[in-house]
């Protein structure tokens, strides 16, 4: 998860594990999980469901 679109774009070029992805959350500060707890939980649950 990135708040910077530039960082998110860069990170996308480094993914080598199937199922990996990058999230860009504009307008959110450094503590994404504290500022957007429901969104964070949803993202983790979706990931866990694929395991």
C-alpha positions as CSV (number, residue, x, y, z in Angstrom):
1,X,0.0,0.0,0.0
2,X,1.4,3.4,-1.0
3,X,0.1,6.9,-0.6
4,X,2.4,8.1,-3.5
5,X,1.5,7.2,-7.0
6,X,5.1,7.3,-8.0
7,X,6.1,4.8,-5.3
8,X,3.1,2.5,-6.2
9,X,4.1,2.6,-9.9
10,X,7.7,1.7,-9.0
11,X,6.6,-1.1,-6.6
12,X,4.5,-2.7,-9.4
13,X,7.7,-3.3,-11.4
14,X,9.2,-5.4,-8.5
15,X,6.4,-8.0,-8.0
16,X,7.5,-11.5,-8.6
17,X,5.1,-13.5,-6.5
18,X,1.8,-14.7,-8.1
19,X,-1.1,-12.9,-6.4
20,X,0.9,-9.9,-5.3
21,X,-0.4,-6.5,-6.0
22,X,0.1,-2.9,-5.2
23,X,-2.5,-0.6,-3.7
24,X,-2.4,3.2,-4.1
25,X,-4.4,5.0,-1.5
26,X,-4.3,8.7,-2.3
27,X,-5.0,11.2,0.4
28,X,-4.0,8.9,3.2
29,X,-1.1,9.6,5.5
30,X,1.8,7.4,6.7
31,X,-0.4,5.3,9.0
32,X,-2.8,3.9,6.5
33,X,-4.0,1.1,8.8
34,X,-5.0,3.6,11.5
35,X,-6.6,6.1,9.1
36,X,-8.5,3.5,7.1
37,X,-9.0,0.5,9.4
38,X,-12.0,-0.9,7.6
39,X,-10.3,-0.6,4.2
40,X,-7.2,-2.2,5.6
41,X,-9.2,-5.1,7.2
42,X,-11.0,-5.7,3.9
43,X,-7.7,-5.8,2.0
44,X,-6.2,-8.3,4.5
45,X,-9.3,-10.5,4.5
46,X,-9.3,-10.6,0.7
47,X,-5.7,-11.6,0.7
48,X,-6.3,-14.3,3.4
49,X,-9.2,-15.8,1.5
50,X,-6.8,-16.5,-1.4
51,X,-4.4,-18.5,0.7
